[in-house]
């Protein structure tokens, strides 16, 4: 599952992530473009027992790979 949270301000990226994790999938990729979104989504995912890998893209955005 993929979540596109680019251009959104907090708490919207966290809300989208929370909705994506509702059914406890094994993996979700969250596309973000802001430092606050990176920090807040990472914090939430970690609290939900997901590991988080941050991958930079060529255009300054990040993919947060959430894995159970």
PQR file with spaces between the fields and no chain letter, atoms N, CA, C, O and H, PARSE charges and radii, in Angstrom:
ATOM       1  N    UNK     1       0.851   -1.171    0.000 -0.4000 1.5000
ATOM       2  CA   UNK     1       0.000    0.000    0.000 -0.0000 2.0000
ATOM       3  C    UNK     1       0.896    1.234    0.000  0.5500 1.7000
ATOM       4  O    UNK     1       1.952    1.242    0.633 -0.5500 1.4000
ATOM       5  N    UNK     2       0.474    2.269   -0.708 -0.4000 1.5000
ATOM       6  CA   UNK     2       1.219    3.514   -0.769 -0.0000 2.0000
ATOM       7  C    UNK     2       0.348    4.671   -0.295  0.5500 1.7000
ATOM       8  O    UNK     2      -0.849    4.725   -0.578 -0.5500 1.4000
ATOM       9  H    UNK     2      -0.384    2.262   -1.222  0.4000 1.0000
ATOM      10  N    UNK     3       0.973    5.597    0.434 -0.4000 1.5000
ATOM      11  CA   UNK     3       0.304    6.807    0.899 -0.0000 2.0000
ATOM      12  C    UNK     3       1.075    7.989    0.330  0.5500 1.7000
ATOM      13  O    UNK     3       2.289    8.083    0.513 -0.5500 1.4000
ATOM      14  H    UNK     3       1.945    5.554    0.664  0.4000 1.0000
ATOM      15  N    UNK     4       0.385    8.888   -0.353 -0.4000 1.5000
ATOM      16  CA   UNK     4       1.019   10.092   -0.888 -0.0000 2.0000
ATOM      17  C    UNK     4       0.637   11.268    0.003  0.5500 1.7000
ATOM      18  O    UNK     4      -0.487   11.766   -0.056 -0.5500 1.4000
ATOM      19  H    UNK     4      -0.601    8.812   -0.501  0.4000 1.0000
ATOM      20  N    UNK     5       1.591   11.709    0.832 -0.4000 1.5000
ATOM      21  CA   UNK     5       1.340   12.812    1.755 -0.0000 2.0000
ATOM      22  C    UNK     5       2.155   14.046    1.375  0.5500 1.7000
ATOM      23  O    UNK     5       2.372   14.927    2.207 -0.5500 1.4000
ATOM      24  H    UNK     5       2.504   11.305    0.880  0.4000 1.0000
ATOM      25  N    UNK     6       2.602   14.112    0.140 -0.4000 1.5000
ATOM      26  CA   UNK     6       3.368   15.277   -0.311 -0.0000 2.0000
ATOM      27  C    UNK     6       2.501   16.531   -0.286  0.5500 1.7000
ATOM      28  O    UNK     6       1.330   16.503   -0.664 -0.5500 1.4000
ATOM      29  H    UNK     6       2.426   13.397   -0.536  0.4000 1.0000
ATOM      30  N    UNK     7       3.096   17.624    0.164 -0.4000 1.5000
ATOM      31  CA   UNK     7       2.406   18.902    0.160 -0.0000 2.0000
ATOM      32  C    UNK     7       1.417   19.081    1.296  0.5500 1.7000
ATOM      33  O    UNK     7       0.766   20.122    1.386 -0.5500 1.4000
ATOM      34  H    UNK     7       4.047   17.647    0.471  0.4000 1.0000
ATOM      35  N    UNK     8       1.295   18.105    2.150 -0.4000 1.5000
ATOM      36  CA   UNK     8       0.354   18.202    3.263 -0.0000 2.0000
ATOM      37  C    UNK     8       1.080   18.600    4.540  0.5500 1.7000
ATOM      38  O    UNK     8       2.223   18.204    4.769 -0.5500 1.4000
ATOM      39  H    UNK     8       1.824   17.259    2.077  0.4000 1.0000
ATOM      40  N    UNK     9       0.408   19.381    5.363 -0.4000 1.5000
ATOM      41  CA   UNK     9       0.996   19.784    6.643 -0.0000 2.0000
ATOM      42  C    UNK     9       0.418   18.906    7.747  0.5500 1.7000
ATOM      43  O    UNK     9      -0.697   18.394    7.644 -0.5500 1.4000
ATOM      44  H    UNK     9      -0.520   19.703    5.177  0.4000 1.0000
ATOM      45  N    UNK    10       1.201   18.750    8.793 -0.4000 1.5000
ATOM      46  CA   UNK    10       0.764   17.931    9.920 -0.0000 2.0000
ATOM      47  C    UNK    10      -0.443   18.576   10.585  0.5500 1.7000
ATOM      48  O    UNK    10      -0.520   19.797   10.720 -0.5500 1.4000
ATOM      49  H    UNK    10       2.106   19.166    8.876  0.4000 1.0000
ATOM      50  N    UNK    11      -1.364   17.751   10.987 -0.4000 1.5000
ATOM      51  CA   UNK    11      -1.259   16.298   11.214 -0.0000 2.0000
ATOM      52  C    UNK    11      -1.734   15.432   10.049  0.5500 1.7000
ATOM      53  O    UNK    11      -1.835   14.217   10.213 -0.5500 1.4000
ATOM      54  H    UNK    11      -1.301   16.759   10.877  0.4000 1.0000
ATOM      55  N    UNK    12      -2.024   15.994    8.899 -0.4000 1.5000
ATOM      56  CA   UNK    12      -2.611   15.224    7.795 -0.0000 2.0000
ATOM      57  C    UNK    12      -1.765   14.010    7.377  0.5500 1.7000
ATOM      58  O    UNK    12      -2.342   12.941    7.176 -0.5500 1.4000
ATOM      59  H    UNK    12      -1.942   16.981    8.766  0.4000 1.0000
ATOM      60  N    UNK    13      -0.431   14.110    7.234 -0.4000 1.5000
ATOM      61  CA   UNK    13       0.332   12.908    6.882 -0.0000 2.0000
ATOM      62  C    UNK    13       0.194   11.789    7.920  0.5500 1.7000
ATOM      63  O    UNK    13       0.150   10.612    7.563 -0.5500 1.4000
ATOM      64  H    UNK    13       0.037   14.978    7.398  0.4000 1.0000
ATOM      65  N    UNK    14       0.126   12.154    9.192 -0.4000 1.5000
ATOM      66  CA   UNK    14      -0.033   11.145   10.240 -0.0000 2.0000
ATOM      67  C    UNK    14      -1.428   10.523   10.166  0.5500 1.7000
ATOM      68  O    UNK    14      -1.575    9.314   10.347 -0.5500 1.4000
ATOM      69  H    UNK    14       0.161   13.110    9.482  0.4000 1.0000
ATOM      70  N    UNK    15      -2.438   11.326    9.904 -0.4000 1.5000
ATOM      71  CA   UNK    15      -3.804   10.806    9.793 -0.0000 2.0000
ATOM      72  C    UNK    15      -3.904    9.823    8.626  0.5500 1.7000
ATOM      73  O    UNK    15      -4.515    8.763    8.759 -0.5500 1.4000
ATOM      74  H    UNK    15      -2.318   12.308    9.757  0.4000 1.0000
ATOM      75  N    UNK    16      -3.302   10.174    7.477 -0.4000 1.5000
ATOM      76  CA   UNK    16      -3.306    9.259    6.332 -0.0000 2.0000
ATOM      77  C    UNK    16      -2.570    7.961    6.654  0.5500 1.7000
ATOM      78  O    UNK    16      -3.005    6.877    6.264 -0.5500 1.4000
ATOM      79  H    UNK    16      -2.806   11.036    7.369  0.4000 1.0000
ATOM      80  N    UNK    17      -1.455    8.081    7.366 -0.4000 1.5000
ATOM      81  CA   UNK    17      -0.688    6.900    7.765 -0.0000 2.0000
ATOM      82  C    UNK    17      -1.493    6.048    8.733  0.5500 1.7000
ATOM      83  O    UNK    17      -1.532    4.823    8.608 -0.5500 1.4000
ATOM      84  H    UNK    17      -1.102    8.961    7.682  0.4000 1.0000
ATOM      85  N    UNK    18      -2.130    6.692    9.691 -0.4000 1.5000
ATOM      86  CA   UNK    18      -2.960    5.963   10.666 -0.0000 2.0000
ATOM      87  C    UNK    18      -4.048    5.174    9.946  0.5500 1.7000
ATOM      88  O    UNK    18      -4.289    4.013   10.276 -0.5500 1.4000
ATOM      89  H    UNK    18      -2.098    7.686    9.792  0.4000 1.0000
ATOM      90  N    UNK    19      -4.705    5.789    8.968 -0.4000 1.5000
ATOM      91  CA   UNK    19      -5.745    5.097    8.201 -0.0000 2.0000
ATOM      92  C    UNK    19      -5.174    3.915    7.426  0.5500 1.7000
ATOM      93  O    UNK    19      -5.809    2.865    7.329 -0.5500 1.4000
ATOM      94  H    UNK    19      -4.508    6.732    8.700  0.4000 1.0000
ATOM      95  N    UNK    20      -3.975    4.088    6.876 -0.4000 1.5000
ATOM      96  CA   UNK    20      -3.342    3.014    6.099 -0.0000 2.0000
ATOM      97  C    UNK    20      -2.938    1.838    6.988  0.5500 1.7000
ATOM      98  O    UNK    20      -2.929    0.693    6.537 -0.5500 1.4000
ATOM      99  H    UNK    20      -3.459    4.942    6.955  0.4000 1.0000
ATOM     100  N    UNK    21      -2.604    2.117    8.248 -0.4000 1.5000
ATOM     101  CA   UNK    21      -2.169    1.065    9.170 -0.0000 2.0000
ATOM     102  C    UNK    21      -3.321    0.443    9.948  0.5500 1.7000
ATOM     103  O    UNK    21      -3.109   -0.464   10.752 -0.5500 1.4000
ATOM     104  H    UNK    21      -2.611    3.048    8.615  0.4000 1.0000
ATOM     105  N    UNK    22      -4.526    0.918    9.715 -0.4000 1.5000
ATOM     106  CA   UNK    22      -5.693    0.473   10.475 -0.0000 2.0000
ATOM     107  C    UNK    22      -5.863   -1.048   10.462  0.5500 1.7000
ATOM     108  O    UNK    22      -6.185   -1.648   11.488 -0.5500 1.4000
ATOM     109  H    UNK    22      -4.698    1.655    9.062  0.4000 1.0000
ATOM     110  N    UNK    23      -5.648   -1.663    9.310 -0.4000 1.5000
ATOM     111  CA   UNK    23      -5.807   -3.118    9.196 -0.0000 2.0000
ATOM     112  C    UNK    23      -4.506   -3.871    9.420  0.5500 1.7000
ATOM     113  O    UNK    23      -4.429   -5.068    9.146 -0.5500 1.4000
ATOM     114  H    UNK    23      -5.387   -1.176    8.477  0.4000 1.0000
ATOM     115  N    UNK    24      -3.483   -3.184    9.916 -0.4000 1.5000
ATOM     116  CA   UNK    24      -2.179   -3.775   10.261 -0.0000 2.0000
ATOM     117  C    UNK    24      -1.516   -4.512    9.097  0.5500 1.7000
ATOM     118  O    UNK    24      -1.165   -5.685    9.223 -0.5500 1.4000
ATOM     119  H    UNK    24      -3.545   -2.212   10.139  0.4000 1.0000
ATOM     120  N    UNK    25      -1.345   -3.821    7.956 -0.4000 1.5000
ATOM     121  CA   UNK    25      -0.665   -4.472    6.826 -0.0000 2.0000
ATOM     122  C    UNK    25       0.816   -4.708    7.157  0.5500 1.7000
ATOM     123  O    UNK    25       1.368   -4.075    8.057 -0.5500 1.4000
ATOM     124  H    UNK    25      -1.631   -2.869    7.853  0.4000 1.0000
ATOM     125  N    UNK    26       1.434   -5.607    6.434 -0.4000 1.5000
ATOM     126  CA   UNK    26       2.844   -5.917    6.664 -0.0000 2.0000
ATOM     127  C    UNK    26       3.758   -4.789    6.231  0.5500 1.7000
ATOM     128  O    UNK    26       4.839   -4.611    6.792 -0.5500 1.4000
ATOM     129  H    UNK    26       0.986   -6.122    5.703  0.4000 1.0000
ATOM     130  N    UNK    27       3.324   -4.014    5.218 -0.4000 1.5000
ATOM     131  CA   UNK    27       4.163   -2.919    4.751 -0.0000 2.0000
ATOM     132  C    UNK    27       3.336   -1.808    4.135  0.5500 1.7000
ATOM     133  O    UNK    27       2.305   -2.046    3.506 -0.5500 1.4000
ATOM     134  H    UNK    27       2.446   -4.159    4.762  0.4000 1.0000
ATOM     135  N    UNK    28       3.820   -0.579    4.332 -0.4000 1.5000
ATOM     136  CA   UNK    28       3.213    0.613    3.751 -0.0000 2.0000
ATOM     137  C    UNK    28       4.353    1.557    3.393  0.5500 1.7000
ATOM     138  O    UNK    28       5.291    1.726    4.172 -0.5500 1.4000
ATOM     139  H    UNK    28       4.658   -0.386    4.843  0.4000 1.0000
ATOM     140  N    UNK    29       4.275    2.170    2.219 -0.4000 1.5000
ATOM     141  CA   UNK    29       5.233    3.198    1.825 -0.0000 2.0000
ATOM     142  C    UNK    29       4.523    4.542    1.877  0.5500 1.7000
ATOM     143  O    UNK    29       3.451    4.716    1.297 -0.5500 1.4000
ATOM     144  H    UNK    29       3.513    2.033    1.586  0.4000 1.0000
ATOM     145  N    UNK    30       5.140    5.499    2.585 -0.4000 1.5000
ATOM     146  CA   UNK    30       4.556    6.831    2.732 -0.0000 2.0000
ATOM     147  C    UNK    30       5.484    7.836    2.058  0.5500 1.7000
ATOM     148  O    UNK    30       6.653    7.947    2.426 -0.5500 1.4000
ATOM     149  H    UNK    30       6.011    5.358    3.056  0.4000 1.0000
ATOM     150  N    UNK    31       4.971    8.560    1.081 -0.4000 1.5000
ATOM     151  CA   UNK    31       5.738    9.567    0.353 -0.0000 2.0000
ATOM     152  C    UNK    31       5.497   10.925    1.015  0.5500 1.7000
ATOM     153  O    UNK    31       4.361   11.391    1.102 -0.5500 1.4000
ATOM     154  H    UNK    31       4.021    8.469    0.782  0.4000 1.0000
ATOM     155  N    UNK    32       6.584   11.554    1.480 -0.4000 1.5000
ATOM     156  CA   UNK    32       6.486   12.846    2.173 -0.0000 2.0000
ATOM     157  C    UNK    32       7.525   13.810    1.615  0.5500 1.7000
ATOM     158  O    UNK    32       8.475   13.409    0.942 -0.5500 1.4000
ATOM     159  H    UNK    32       7.507   11.176    1.410  0.4000 1.0000
ATOM     160  N    UNK    33       7.319   15.101    1.913 -0.4000 1.5000
ATOM     161  CA   UNK    33       8.269   16.098    1.426 -0.0000 2.0000
ATOM     162  C    UNK    33       8.641   17.141    2.475  0.5500 1.7000
ATOM     163  O    UNK    33       9.220   18.174    2.137 -0.5500 1.4000
ATOM     164  H    UNK    33       6.547   15.427    2.460  0.4000 1.0000
ATOM     165  N    UNK    34       8.322   16.893    3.724 -0.4000 1.5000
ATOM     166  CA   UNK    34       8.643   17.862    4.764 -0.0000 2.0000
ATOM     167  C    UNK    34       9.273   17.199    5.967  0.5500 1.7000
ATOM     168  O    UNK    34       8.991   16.041    6.275 -0.5500 1.4000
ATOM     169  H    UNK    34       7.851   16.054    3.999  0.4000 1.0000
ATOM     170  N    UNK    35      10.136   17.950    6.650 -0.4000 1.5000
ATOM     171  CA   UNK    35      10.841   17.427    7.824 -0.0000 2.0000
ATOM     172  C    UNK    35       9.855   17.049    8.924  0.5500 1.7000
ATOM     173  O    UNK    35       9.992   15.993    9.542 -0.5500 1.4000
ATOM     174  H    UNK    35      10.365   18.890    6.400  0.4000 1.0000
ATOM     175  N    UNK    36       8.866   17.900    9.173 -0.4000 1.5000
ATOM     176  CA   UNK    36       7.891   17.611   10.228 -0.0000 2.0000
ATOM     177  C    UNK    36       7.127   16.325    9.917  0.5500 1.7000
ATOM     178  O    UNK    36       6.879   15.518   10.812 -0.5500 1.4000
ATOM     179  H    UNK    36       8.755   18.758    8.671  0.4000 1.0000
ATOM     180  N    UNK    37       6.755   16.134    8.656 -0.4000 1.5000
ATOM     181  CA   UNK    37       6.039   14.915    8.269 -0.0000 2.0000
ATOM     182  C    UNK    37       6.913   13.686    8.474  0.5500 1.7000
ATOM     183  O    UNK    37       6.437   12.656    8.953 -0.5500 1.4000
ATOM     184  H    UNK    37       6.956   16.790    7.928  0.4000 1.0000
ATOM     185  N    UNK    38       8.178   13.787    8.118 -0.4000 1.5000
ATOM     186  CA   UNK    38       9.106   12.663    8.324 -0.0000 2.0000
ATOM     187  C    UNK    38       9.154   12.292    9.803  0.5500 1.7000
ATOM     188  O    UNK    38       9.009   11.124   10.166 -0.5500 1.4000
ATOM     189  H    UNK    38       8.565   14.624    7.730  0.4000 1.0000
ATOM     190  N    UNK    39       9.358   13.289   10.642 -0.4000 1.5000
ATOM     191  CA   UNK    39       9.488   13.043   12.085 -0.0000 2.0000
ATOM     192  C    UNK    39       8.202   12.495   12.682  0.5500 1.7000
ATOM     193  O    UNK    39       8.237   11.536   13.453 -0.5500 1.4000
ATOM     194  H    UNK    39       9.476   14.237   10.347  0.4000 1.0000
ATOM     195  N    UNK    40       7.065   13.093   12.335 -0.4000 1.5000
ATOM     196  CA   UNK    40       5.806   12.698   12.951 -0.0000 2.0000
ATOM     197  C    UNK    40       5.317   11.334   12.462  0.5500 1.7000
ATOM     198  O    UNK    40       4.818   10.536   13.255 -0.5500 1.4000
ATOM     199  H    UNK    40       7.036   13.872   11.709  0.4000 1.0000
ATOM     200  N    UNK    41       5.455   11.061   11.165 -0.4000 1.5000
ATOM     201  CA   UNK    41       5.052    9.751   10.645 -0.0000 2.0000
ATOM     202  C    UNK    41       5.960    8.668   11.221  0.5500 1.7000
ATOM     203  O    UNK    41       5.489    7.590   11.585 -0.5500 1.4000
ATOM     204  H    UNK    41       5.861   11.709   10.520  0.4000 1.0000
ATOM     205  N    UNK    42       7.261    8.951   11.306 -0.4000 1.5000
ATOM     206  CA   UNK    42       8.203    7.989   11.889 -0.0000 2.0000
ATOM     207  C    UNK    42       7.849    7.697   13.335  0.5500 1.7000
ATOM     208  O    UNK    42       7.838    6.539   13.752 -0.5500 1.4000
ATOM     209  H    UNK    42       7.644    9.827   11.011  0.4000 1.0000
ATOM     210  N    UNK    43       7.562    8.735   14.097 -0.4000 1.5000
ATOM     211  CA   UNK    43       7.203    8.574   15.510 -0.0000 2.0000
ATOM     212  C    UNK    43       5.939    7.717   15.649  0.5500 1.7000
ATOM     213  O    UNK    43       5.885    6.809   16.479 -0.5500 1.4000
ATOM     214  H    UNK    43       7.571    9.675   13.757  0.4000 1.0000
ATOM     215  N    UNK    44       4.927    8.013   14.832 -0.4000 1.5000
ATOM     216  CA   UNK    44       3.678    7.256   14.905 -0.0000 2.0000
ATOM     217  C    UNK    44       3.899    5.795   14.507  0.5500 1.7000
ATOM     218  O    UNK    44       3.438    4.887   15.200 -0.5500 1.4000
ATOM     219  H    UNK    44       4.970    8.751   14.158  0.4000 1.0000
ATOM     220  N    UNK    45       4.595    5.567   13.405 -0.4000 1.5000
ATOM     221  CA   UNK    45       4.820    4.203   12.932 -0.0000 2.0000
ATOM     222  C    UNK    45       5.610    3.384   13.953  0.5500 1.7000
ATOM     223  O    UNK    45       5.316    2.210   14.177 -0.5500 1.4000
ATOM     224  H    UNK    45       4.970    6.304   12.842  0.4000 1.0000
ATOM     225  N    UNK    46       6.600    4.003   14.562 -0.4000 1.5000
ATOM     226  CA   UNK    46       7.394    3.317   15.579 -0.0000 2.0000
ATOM     227  C    UNK    46       6.521    2.937   16.774  0.5500 1.7000
ATOM     228  O    UNK    46       6.646    1.841   17.321 -0.5500 1.4000
ATOM     229  H    UNK    46       6.839    4.956   14.380  0.4000 1.0000
ATOM     230  N    UNK    47       5.645    3.843   17.168 -0.4000 1.5000
ATOM     231  CA   UNK    47       4.731    3.556   18.274 -0.0000 2.0000
ATOM     232  C    UNK    47       3.788    2.397   17.936  0.5500 1.7000
ATOM     233  O    UNK    47       3.327    1.678   18.823 -0.5500 1.4000
ATOM     234  H    UNK    47       5.544    4.733   16.723  0.4000 1.0000
ATOM     235  N    UNK    48       3.512    2.230   16.642 -0.4000 1.5000
ATOM     236  CA   UNK    48       2.636    1.146   16.192 -0.0000 2.0000
ATOM     237  C    UNK    48       3.429   -0.133   15.890  0.5500 1.7000
ATOM     238  O    UNK    48       2.902   -1.071   15.291 -0.5500 1.4000
ATOM     239  H    UNK    48       3.887    2.814   15.922  0.4000 1.0000
ATOM     240  N    UNK    49       4.691   -0.161   16.307 -0.4000 1.5000
ATOM     241  CA   UNK    49       5.564   -1.338   16.178 -0.0000 2.0000
ATOM     242  C    UNK    49       5.998   -1.630   14.746  0.5500 1.7000
ATOM     243  O    UNK    49       6.211   -2.788   14.388 -0.5500 1.4000
ATOM     244  H    UNK    49       5.120    0.600   16.794  0.4000 1.0000
ATOM     245  N    UNK    50       6.132   -0.589   13.924 -0.4000 1.5000
ATOM     246  CA   UNK    50       6.662   -0.729   12.568 -0.0000 2.0000
ATOM     247  C    UNK    50       8.101   -0.224   12.550  0.5500 1.7000
ATOM     248  O    UNK    50       8.435    0.739   13.241 -0.5500 1.4000
ATOM     249  H    UNK    50       5.959    0.352   14.215  0.4000 1.0000
ATOM     250  N    UNK    51       8.940   -0.869   11.768 -0.4000 1.5000
ATOM     251  CA   UNK    51      10.274   -0.329   11.519 -0.0000 2.0000
ATOM     252  C    UNK    51      10.131    0.694   10.389  0.5500 1.7000
ATOM     253  O    UNK    51       9.242    0.580    9.545 -0.5500 1.4000
ATOM     254  H    UNK    51       8.668   -1.651   11.207  0.4000 1.0000
ATOM     255  N    UNK    52      11.009    1.686   10.383 -0.4000 1.5000
ATOM     256  CA   UNK    52      10.922    2.749    9.389 -0.0000 2.0000
ATOM     257  C    UNK    52      12.270    2.911    8.703  0.5500 1.7000
ATOM     258  O    UNK    52      13.291    3.124    9.357 -0.5500 1.4000
ATOM     259  H    UNK    52      11.731    1.779   11.069  0.4000 1.0000
ATOM     260  N    UNK    53      12.262    2.808    7.382 -0.4000 1.5000
ATOM     261  CA   UNK    53      13.455    3.082    6.581 -0.0000 2.0000
ATOM     262  C    UNK    53      13.157    4.319    5.741  0.5500 1.7000
ATOM     263  O    UNK    53      12.162    4.364    5.017 -0.5500 1.4000
ATOM     264  H    UNK    53      11.433    2.634    6.850  0.4000 1.0000
ATOM     265  N    UNK    54      14.023    5.316    5.841 -0.4000 1.5000
ATOM     266  CA   UNK    54      13.843    6.563    5.089 -0.0000 2.0000
ATOM     267  C    UNK    54      14.710    6.503    3.843  0.5500 1.7000
ATOM     268  O    UNK    54      15.925    6.327    3.929 -0.5500 1.4000
ATOM     269  H    UNK    54      14.831    5.279    6.429  0.4000 1.0000
ATOM     270  N    UNK    55      14.072    6.652    2.671 -0.4000 1.5000
ATOM     271  CA   UNK    55      14.773    6.595    1.390 -0.0000 2.0000
ATOM     272  C    UNK    55      14.555    7.925    0.670  0.5500 1.7000
ATOM     273  O    UNK    55      13.418    8.326    0.423 -0.5500 1.4000
ATOM     274  H    UNK    55      13.085    6.795    2.601  0.4000 1.0000
ATOM     275  N    UNK    56      15.652    8.603    0.336 -0.4000 1.5000
ATOM     276  CA   UNK    56      15.547    9.873   -0.383 -0.0000 2.0000
ATOM     277  C    UNK    56      15.298    9.614   -1.870  0.5500 1.7000
ATOM     278  O    UNK    56      15.849    8.679   -2.452 -0.5500 1.4000
ATOM     279  H    UNK    56      16.576    8.277    0.536  0.4000 1.0000
ATOM     280  N    UNK    57      14.462   10.456   -2.468 -0.4000 1.5000
ATOM     281  CA   UNK    57      14.245   10.383   -3.906 -0.0000 2.0000
ATOM     282  C    UNK    57      15.068   11.473   -4.574  0.5500 1.7000
ATOM     283  O    UNK    57      15.667   12.304   -3.892 -0.5500 1.4000
ATOM     284  H    UNK    57      14.015   11.216   -1.995  0.4000 1.0000
ATOM     285  N    UNK    58      15.104   11.478   -5.890 -0.4000 1.5000
ATOM     286  CA   UNK    58      15.929   12.434   -6.631 -0.0000 2.0000
ATOM     287  C    UNK    58      15.442   13.875   -6.513  0.5500 1.7000
ATOM     288  O    UNK    58      16.225   14.807   -6.696 -0.5500 1.4000
ATOM     289  H    UNK    58      14.618   10.803   -6.445  0.4000 1.0000
ATOM     290  N    UNK    59      14.157   14.068   -6.208 -0.4000 1.5000
ATOM     291  CA   UNK    59      13.606   15.427   -6.189 -0.0000 2.0000
ATOM     292  C    UNK    59      13.421   15.988   -4.780  0.5500 1.7000
ATOM     293  O    UNK    59      12.615   16.897   -4.583 -0.5500 1.4000
ATOM     294  H    UNK    59      13.521   13.311   -6.059  0.4000 1.0000
ATOM     295  N    UNK    60      14.146   15.466   -3.810 -0.4000 1.5000
ATOM     296  CA   UNK    60      14.101   16.011   -2.462 -0.0000 2.0000
ATOM     297  C    UNK    60      12.970   15.490   -1.602  0.5500 1.7000
ATOM     298  O    UNK    60      12.784   15.951   -0.476 -0.5500 1.4000
ATOM     299  H    UNK    60      14.801   14.727   -3.971  0.4000 1.0000
ATOM     300  N    UNK    61      12.222   14.548   -2.110 -0.4000 1.5000
ATOM     301  CA   UNK    61      11.163   13.937   -1.321 -0.0000 2.0000
ATOM     302  C    UNK    61      11.699   12.665   -0.681  0.5500 1.7000
ATOM     303  O    UNK    61      12.803   12.218   -0.992 -0.5500 1.4000
ATOM     304  H    UNK    61      12.373   14.174   -3.025  0.4000 1.0000
ATOM     305  N    UNK    62      10.912   12.092    0.210 -0.4000 1.5000
ATOM     306  CA   UNK    62      11.343   10.872    0.899 -0.0000 2.0000
ATOM     307  C    UNK    62      10.240    9.838    0.866  0.5500 1.7000
ATOM     308  O    UNK    62       9.052   10.157    0.910 -0.5500 1.4000
ATOM     309  H    UNK    62      10.015   12.455    0.463  0.4000 1.0000
ATOM     310  N    UNK    63      10.670    8.585    0.787 -0.4000 1.5000
ATOM     311  CA   UNK    63       9.755    7.474    0.952 -0.0000 2.0000
ATOM     312  C    UNK    63      10.069    6.854    2.312  0.5500 1.7000
ATOM     313  O    UNK    63      11.199    6.440    2.574 -0.5500 1.4000
ATOM     314  H    UNK    63      11.635    8.326    0.751  0.4000 1.0000
ATOM     315  N    UNK    64       9.066    6.798    3.160 -0.4000 1.5000
ATOM     316  CA   UNK    64       9.205    6.142    4.442 -0.0000 2.0000
ATOM     317  C    UNK    64       8.638    4.733    4.279  0.5500 1.7000
ATOM     318  O    UNK    64       7.438    4.545    4.080 -0.5500 1.4000
ATOM     319  H    UNK    64       8.149    7.134    2.947  0.4000 1.0000
ATOM     320  N    UNK    65       9.532    3.751    4.368 -0.4000 1.5000
ATOM     321  CA   UNK    65       9.126    2.358    4.190 -0.0000 2.0000
ATOM     322  C    UNK    65       8.821    1.780    5.562  0.5500 1.7000
ATOM     323  O    UNK    65       9.725    1.527    6.359 -0.5500 1.4000
ATOM     324  H    UNK    65      10.507    3.903    4.529  0.4000 1.0000
ATOM     325  N    UNK    66       7.543    1.576    5.826 -0.4000 1.5000
ATOM     326  CA   UNK    66       7.095    1.041    7.114 -0.0000 2.0000
ATOM     327  C    UNK    66       6.924   -0.457    6.979  0.5500 1.7000
ATOM     328  O    UNK    66       6.209   -0.927    6.094 -0.5500 1.4000
ATOM     329  H    UNK    66       6.809    1.782    5.178  0.4000 1.0000
ATOM     330  N    UNK    67       7.580   -1.213    7.854 -0.4000 1.5000
ATOM     331  CA   UNK    67       7.542   -2.673    7.800 -0.0000 2.0000
ATOM     332  C    UNK    67       7.231   -3.237    9.165  0.5500 1.7000
ATOM     333  O    UNK    67       7.729   -2.743   10.176 -0.5500 1.4000
ATOM     334  H    UNK    67       8.161   -0.831    8.572  0.4000 1.0000
ATOM     335  N    UNK    68       6.415   -4.263    9.198 -0.4000 1.5000
ATOM     336  CA   UNK    68       6.046   -4.945   10.437 -0.0000 2.0000
ATOM     337  C    UNK    68       7.109   -5.949   10.780  0.5500 1.7000
ATOM     338  O    UNK    68       7.001   -6.642   11.791 -0.5500 1.4000
ATOM     339  H    UNK    68       6.011   -4.664    8.377  0.4000 1.0000
